[in-house]
Amino acid sequence: MSIKEILEQLSTHPFIARSSDPGRLHTIMQFEPLPLDQAKKIYHRECGRDDLGRTVDGRDWTLAEVYAKAKEHDNKAKKKVKVNIGAYA
């Protein structure tokens, strides 16, 4: 099999085929939910609250869900603070 034939096969493979956005590769990714203790640590770090429990339907949280929930209850209002370090401070 020639390199040209291999490249033609790869260009039509479903995990490598381009999506409607030119320049972006398309792939499907599956993320497992976080253990509850890890989700609670991330939630506390992001919004300063300790009241995260299981979801309404009793399952664990995904990372995206933890960040979204923390954003709803962002008490710390984390803002980036510019810090000048070095000779020009």
C-alpha positions in Angstrom: 0.0 0.0 0.0 1.4 3.4 -1.0 1.6 6.4 1.3 -1.0 8.1 -1.0 -3.5 5.3 -0.4 -2.8 5.3 3.4 -3.4 9.1 3.5 -6.6 8.8 1.5 -7.9 6.1 3.9 -7.0 8.2 6.9 -8.7 11.3 5.5 -12.1 9.4 5.4 -11.7 7.8 8.8 -14.5 8.9 11.1 -12.2 10.0 13.9 -10.0 12.0 11.6 -12.5 13.4 9.2 -12.9 17.1 9.4 -16.1 18.6 10.9 -17.9 21.5 9.4 -15.3 23.9 10.9 -12.3 23.9 8.6 -9.0 23.3 10.4 -10.5 21.4 13.3 -10.3 17.7 13.8 -13.5 15.9 14.9 -13.4 13.4 17.7 -15.8 12.1 20.2 -14.7 12.1 23.9 -16.4 10.6 26.9 -15.7 11.8 30.4 -16.5 9.9 33.5 -18.0 11.6 36.5 -15.7 12.6 39.3 -15.7 10.9 42.7 -17.8 13.1 45.1 -14.9 14.0 47.4 -12.9 15.2 44.4 -15.9 17.2 43.0 -16.3 18.8 46.5 -12.7 19.9 46.6 -12.9 21.5 43.2 -16.2 23.2 44.0 -14.8 24.6 47.2 -11.7 25.8 45.5 -13.7 27.6 42.8 -16.5 29.2 44.9 -15.6 28.7 48.6 -18.7 26.8 49.5 -18.9 23.3 51.0 -22.5 22.4 50.2 -22.0 20.2 47.1 -23.9 16.9 47.3 -25.0 14.4 44.7 -27.0 15.6 41.7 -30.8 15.6 41.9 -30.9 12.2 40.2 -28.3 10.8 42.5 -25.3 10.5 40.2 -21.8 12.0 40.5 -20.8 15.3 38.9 -18.7 15.7 35.8 -16.0 18.3 35.8 -18.0 20.7 33.6 -21.0 20.4 35.9 -18.9 21.2 38.9 -17.5 24.4 37.2 -21.0 25.4 36.1 -22.4 24.9 39.6 -19.5 26.9 41.1 -20.1 29.7 38.7 -23.7 29.9 39.8 -22.6 30.3 43.5 -19.4 32.2 43.0 -19.0 33.9 46.4 -15.3 34.6 46.1 -15.7 36.4 42.8 -12.3 35.3 41.7 -10.7 38.0 39.6 -7.3 37.9 38.0 -4.9 40.3 39.7 -2.0 41.6 37.7 1.2 41.2 39.5 4.3 43.0 38.3 7.4 41.0 39.1 10.9 41.8 37.8 12.9 44.9 36.9 10.0 46.9 35.6 7.8 46.5 38.8 
